Amino acid sequence: MSYSIFMLRFVDGEVVTLDAERLRQMTELYVVDGGPEEGFSQLRAEDGGRADLYHASGGEDGLSCVTVTHFARGAMSGVLARLAAALGASILPQDGCALIFDEDNRRHLPADLQQKAIFLVPTADAFEAAFDAL
């Protein structure tokens, strides 16, 4: 897909930092260019699908968001879904509603996102089905 999605973690309706070390651990097998230190990583999944991740740290505030662009369907969809789940993050497409991977995260979303949030298991099929429905 050629548009952006955003991985954000919320607590009580506010954005909180993501675990940068967990991001590194979850993506290191897939990185073909860049890396956490550069604030950009290009990933390639086992089927050749790619995604660009932007994850610049907010300085002292830590890592507040991962932006994903140019991501392929297929295995990369599963990589992204598992990454968001491992980070405790919701996925916010540039259009559409929030995707959550733990039903408990719904209550932490901002109020205007809670009702329409879609719960999914972190698999490629579920991730792609959610995007097809948007």
GICOR-V134764 format. One record per helix or strand of 3 or more residues. SS is the DSSP state (h for helix, s for strand). FROM is the first residue (numbers start at 1). LEN is the number of residues. If there is no record, write none. Layout:
BEGIN
SS:FROM:LEN  SS:FROM:LEN
END
This chain:
BEGIN
s:5:7  s:14:3  h:20:8  s:31:5  h:36:3  s:40:5  s:50:5  h:59:3  s:66:4  h:75:13  s:90:4  s:98:3  h:103:6  h:111:4  h:124:10
END
